[in-house]
Amino acid sequence: MDEKESLRVGAAVRRRRRSLGMTLAAVAARSGLSVPFLSQIENERARPSVRSLERVADALDTTPARLHAAADSARTVDVVRAAPTAIPGARRVVRPGHQLDAQEFTGEVDTGREYQHRNDEVMFIADGAAEVEAEGRAYRLERGDTLYLTGGVRHRWRATEPGTRILVVAVAEHIDATVDPRR
């Protein structure tokens, strides 16, 4: 890992800290590191040692590897080419490991399965129509409609017209983007 990669972990530290609703002072107290040093890490003006990064990760209830993965995915440019997939009617639009998960579904997909994701997601109807049941209510979506679901909402959906194309984009499951409303 070169110095530039080490420095980029700062943005991941900041995102993680903010997602937990923590201040720099709280992270400093939990990690034993100073507020100015943590600020320099977050602003990518200081390069944390392996031990310092472990202390920061512990204070943020995560691991150095997850912070590095979040930093790596934050600066990646990745093209996913249209190609046949293992699951007919479904293909990943974003490779696993990034902060977003995106999949395109085509045709009359009806898994009959109920979903409940940890993080928020958006369902966009590119073509055709779909029916979505969420939290006991039914929604009919047509071309151009978008449905937003917060993390934790139970839902199921099915395409209702041939040629339906649905794009589902969500915050990836390995990212802790949930916010405790009591904070």
Secondary structure in CASP SS format (residue, H / E / C, confidence):
PFRMAT SS
TARGET T0000
AUTHOR 0000-0000-0000
METHOD secondary structure of the structure
MODEL  1
M C 1.00
D C 1.00
E H 1.00
K H 1.00
E H 1.00
S H 1.00
L H 1.00
R C 1.00
V H 1.00
G H 1.00
A H 1.00
A H 1.00
V H 1.00
R H 1.00
R H 1.00
R H 1.00
R H 1.00
R H 1.00
S H 1.00
L C 1.00
G C 1.00
M C 1.00
T C 1.00
L H 1.00
A H 1.00
A H 1.00
V H 1.00
A H 1.00
A H 1.00
R H 1.00
S H 1.00
G C 1.00
L C 1.00
S C 1.00
V H 1.00
P H 1.00
F H 1.00
L H 1.00
S H 1.00
Q H 1.00
I H 1.00
E H 1.00
N C 1.00
E C 1.00
R C 1.00
A C 1.00
R C 1.00
P C 1.00
S C 1.00
V H 1.00
R H 1.00
S H 1.00
L H 1.00
E H 1.00
R H 1.00
V H 1.00
A H 1.00
D H 1.00
A H 1.00
L C 1.00
D C 1.00
T C 1.00
T C 1.00
P H 1.00
A H 1.00
R H 1.00
L H 1.00
H H 1.00
A H 1.00
A H 1.00
A H 1.00
D H 1.00
S H 1.00
A H 1.00
R C 1.00
T C 1.00
V C 1.00
D C 1.00
V C 1.00
V C 1.00
R C 1.00
A C 1.00
A C 1.00
P C 1.00
T C 1.00
A C 1.00
I C 1.00
P C 1.00
G C 1.00
A E 1.00
R E 1.00
R E 1.00
V C 1.00
V C 1.00
R C 1.00
P C 1.00
G C 1.00
H C 1.00
Q C 1.00
L E 1.00
D E 1.00
A E 1.00
Q E 1.00
E E 1.00
F E 1.00
T E 1.00
G C 1.00
E C 1.00
V C 1.00
D C 1.00
T C 1.00
G C 1.00
R C 1.00
E C 1.00
Y E 1.00
Q E 1.00
H C 1.00
R C 1.00
N C 1.00
D C 1.00
E E 1.00
V E 1.00
M E 1.00
F E 1.00
I E 1.00
A E 1.00
D E 1.00
G C 1.00
A E 1.00
A E 1.00
E E 1.00
V E 1.00
E E 1.00
A E 1.00
E C 1.00
G C 1.00
R E 1.00
A E 1.00
Y E 1.00
R E 1.00
L E 1.00
E E 1.00
R C 1.00
G C 1.00
D C 1.00
T E 1.00
L E 1.00
Y E 1.00
L E 1.00
T C 1.00
G C 1.00
G C 1.00
V C 1.00
R E 1.00
H E 1.00
R E 1.00
W E 1.00
R E 1.00
A E 1.00
T C 1.00
E C 1.00
P C 1.00
G C 1.00
T C 1.00
R E 1.00
I E 1.00
L E 1.00
V E 1.00
V E 1.00
A E 1.00
V E 1.00
A C 1.00
E C 1.00
H C 1.00
I C 1.00
D C 1.00
A C 1.00
T C 1.00
V C 1.00
D C 1.00
P C 1.00
R C 1.00
R C 1.00
END
